[in-house]
Amino acid sequence: MPDILQISDPVTPPEWALLQRALIDAQSEAIVAFYEKYFDERGYLQCVPRWGGNDGPDDAAENMLNWTLLHALGAPDHVIDLYKIAWDGHLKQYTEAKTVDVELGREGMYYKEFPTMFDWFHHGEWLSAFVLQGLTDPDDEVYHARTRRFAGFYNGEDVQALNYDRDHRIIRSMFNGSRGPLLRKATALDWAGDPIEIEGRFRPGHGEATFEQMLDHFKGYTDVVGDHPLNLGSTTLGFNAYALTGEAKYRDWVLEYVDAWLERTEANEGIVPSNIGLDGTIGGETDGKWYGGCYGWAFSVLNPATGRIDHRNASMGRTHYAFANAYLLTGDRKYLDLWGNLLDTINGNSREVEGKTLYPRGYGDDGWYEYQETPVSYGALELYFWTQDEKDRSRVPDSPWVDYIEGRNDSYPTVALRRDFDVLRTKLEGMREDTSAPDMRMSDDMNRTNPATTDALIQTMLGGIPTGRVGYPLHCRLRYFDPAGQRAGLPQDVGALITRFDDTTTEVALVNMNPTHERRITVQAGAYGEHRILKVSTAASSLEVNDRAFSVRLEPGCGATVSIEQNRYVNQPTFAFPW
């Protein structure tokens, strides 16, 4: 590690710092209550374990959403300990759980600790806590084994899970997993799971009143054969395996697969297609229609709970993160330029109606449809975060956080942190009011009361994009480590606030709220050390760094704003701690 930056300017603990620490502590305590209510001593979720897109295993895992990240921010060790018990418990629970009518889960809903066969909309949600575990626990041997095994389902290493066709660079079905791809049309039963009683017992998340309505919800979800942009979510497994091991084979596979999608998008006039045939051709399993298939550009279906047509094109909602995986590995802007061009191409098909400009979301046999008053902006904020280009800034919808970073919303940190306190309070009220018995609960019932709420902490502490439940890596300007505790996260009593950033500079306010003891902190550039720090300075001193991290000694009751000069996306990403 380089020399230590000394900070010895006395400060009064600011409100944002007090709120950060209080929010971490409150959530950490609430997780204990949540665990005691909804998990048993084995880590089994106290619900009726089912298969399916309504309330399947992915929703069970979502009850641990943000726990690993919260620990990486500085939460006490019991948070990661409870996560591991609950994660291991749910793996065993859903391996033991078997379907009767649904073919795909008759030998167990999980095989080799992974769903046997489902889509990456749900795989991504299932993996959201797991893929971030490496940020705080990169040396865990079980985590290493699982990460390698899961990546092996998609890079061709597992002979029982031949999801990937290397010759055509495709994942062969939208339904894929530890038992390979589904190479037939999916049925509503495949999606909905075994029949269950509903009225008076369960509350399905899609609002269905009967099992027949659950089947009707998935009636049109049949065309799953061939590749779909959602499958790009699997690249996070390769990214994680590379960040853990440094083995080139994982990096090579991610780039091979993402490059194939980049080429298909360019060949399709700049629009990512929603079906690739088993022969590698665009629209190959949907009569040549690039917009076809389940969750495709033309995927509009009847919602039986409302009687209305719902538009469920999932071709863009998460795909930008996969191209960012390739960008993290290469620093090559072609992966980001593709996304900006895609947004411009879609919005370029706007039309004027009664003096208003409307922008399309879907594309079918008759061309563009589902016009709305706002431009398509999937990934626009993230794209600007990655590039810091003014052209990309122009596509970003109104964002109080961006306004704050650009100096026009100074109250944002305290407002956002207080808002997440309100969210936490509402969740805990919902948990206390829940009088259901375990056999009245679906696996997703508890998702709404999971206490881990990290959006404001990610933005204020890390200068990052909230991770949500998409199953992709964390993107942030800075991350922190406690050298005394030899762990990830801010040391006790320390607050960190990203106040500004641009293409080459990040400013962070660091404060030690303890008036008696000094605190030491290691500051890393990027979630995976992907940026290089050139120089750091305060009003009182400066330090040449030329590394991915530097150390700070905060005297008792002291703080300062540190300006960090950096080159972004020039280091290979790694989970390894800075020391």
Residue, then its C-alpha position, 0 to 999 in steps of 0.5 A: m500500500p502507498d503512504i497514508l494520507q493524514i487528515s487532522d482537521p476537526v469537524t462537527p459530525p455532519e447529519w449525513a454521516l450520522l444518518q449513514r451509520a444509523l441506517i446501517d445499524a438499524q437495518s442490521e438489527a432489523i435483519v435479525a428480527f426478519y430472520e427470526k420470523y421467517f427462517d428456521e434454525r436450518g435457514y429454511l424459509q418458512c413458506v410453501p416452496r413452489w416452482g414457477g415465475n410467480d413465487g418460485p425459488d428466485d423469490a425465496a433468495e430475494n428475501m436476502l436481497n442486499w444483505t451481502l452488499l450491506h455487509a460490504l458497506g460496513a454492517p456487523d458480521h452477523v449480517i453476512d453470517l445470517y445470509k450464509i445460513a439462509w442462503d445455504g438453507h434455501l439451497k437445501q430446501y429447494t433441492e429437496a422440494k420437488t414438483v409433481d406435474v411440472e416436468l422440470g422440477r420433479e427431481g428437485m427444483y435445484y440441481k447442483e445448487f442452481p435452478t434446473m431450468f428457468d429464464w434469466f429474468h428470474h435467474g438474475e433476481w435469484l442471484s442478486a445477493f450471491v453475485l455481490q458476496g465476493l465484494t465482502d467475502p472473496d476468500d470463502e472456499v464454498y463461494h469459490a466452488r459455487t462461482r466456478r460451478f455456476a459459470g461452468f453451466y454456461n461456458g461449456e464445462d459442465v457436460q450435463a448443462l450444455n446451454y452454450d453452443r460455442d460454434h454459433r455463440i448462443i445460449r440455446s434457450m431462454f429456459n436454461g440452468s443446471r440441467g441444460p436448455l429447454l428445447r421445446k415450447a414452454t407451457a403455462l404449467d412450466w411457468a406457473g408451477d403445480p396447481i395450488e389453492i389460492e382463495g383464502r390462503f395465498r396472495p399471488g404477486h400478479g394479482e390472480a384469484t385462481f390457479e386458472q388465472m395463474l396459468d392464463h397469465f403465462k398462456g403466451y409464454t411459449d416461444v423460448v427456444g433460441d437465444h434472447p438478450l436476457n441470457l446475457g445475464s449469465t455473463t455475470l457468472g463469468f465475470n465473477a469467476y474471473a474477478l475471483t480467480g483471474e483465470a482467462k477462460y472466464r474472461d474469454w467466454v464473457l467477451e466471446y458471448v457479448d461480442a456475438w450480441l454486439e455483432r447481431t445488434e449491428a447487423n439488425e440496424g442497431i437494435v438488439p434482436s429478441n430471438i436468435g435461432l439454433d442456427g445462429t440466425i436472427g429470428g431463426e426460431t420465430d419465422g425470421k422475425w427479429y422481434g419475436g419470442c417470449y419477452g421479445w419486442a412484440f411480446s404483448v399479452l392479456n393480463p387475466a387479473t386486470g383484463r388488459i393487454d400488458h406489454r412485456n418486452a424484456s429485451m432492454g431492461r437489463t441488457h445494458y449491464a451485460f455490455a458493461n460487463a465487457y466494458l469492465l473487462t476491456g475498457d473498450r467504449k464500443y460496448l457503451d457506444l452500442w447502447g447509446n446508438l440503440l437508444d437514439t435509433i428507437n427514439g428516432n422512430s418517434r411520431e407527433v400526435e396532437g402536438k405531442t412527441l411520442y416514443p415507441r417501446g415495442y415492435g411487431d408485424d405492423g412496425w413500432y407501437e406502444y408509444q409513450e410521451t417520454p423517450v426510451s431511457y433504459g440504461a441512460l443513467e448508467l451509460y452516462f455514469w460509465t462515460q461521463d459524456e455530455k451526449d449521454r447526459s442529454r438522454v438521462p431523465d430527471s434525477p435528483w442524485v445527478d443534480y446533486i453530483e452536478g452541484r444543484n441539489d445540496s440537500y439530496p444526501t440527507v433527503a435520500l437517507r431519511r427517505d430510506f429510513d421511512v422505507l425501513r420503518t414501513k417494512l418493519e411495520g408490515m413485518r409486525e402486522d404479518t400474522s400469516a402462518p408459514d403454510m399461508r405464505m408464498s416465497d415472495d410474500m416477505n420480499r416487501t418487508n426485507p429490511a435491507t435498503t441500500d439505494a441511498l447508501i450506495q449513492t451517497m457513500l460509494g457514488g454508485i448505481p443502486t444494484g437492485r435485483v437484476g443480478y449484475p455487478l456493482h458500479c461505483r466510484l469508490r469503495y472502502f475497507d477497514p484495515a484494522g478489521q481486515r474486512a470490507g466496509l467503512p470502519q465504525d464511526v466513519g462516514a463517507l460522502i461522494t460530493r462530486f465526480d466527473d470523468t477524471t476526478t472524484e471528491v469524497a468527504l471523509v469524517n471520523m465521528n469518534p472524538t477519542h480514537e483515530r480511524r484508518i480506512t482504505v479507499q479503493a477506486g471502483a467496486y473491483g479496483e477497475h480504476r487507477i488513482l493517480k493523486v489525492s489531495t486535501a486543502a492541507s496536503s497531497l499524495e501521489v498514489n498511482d495505484r487502485a487504492f490508498s490509505v487514510r488516517l483520520e484523527p479523532g473527530c476530524g474530517a476533510t474533503v479529498s479530491i481524487e484524480q483517476n484514470r477509469y476502467v484501466n485495471q482488470p477487475t478483481f474481488a481481492f482486497p487492496w492489501 
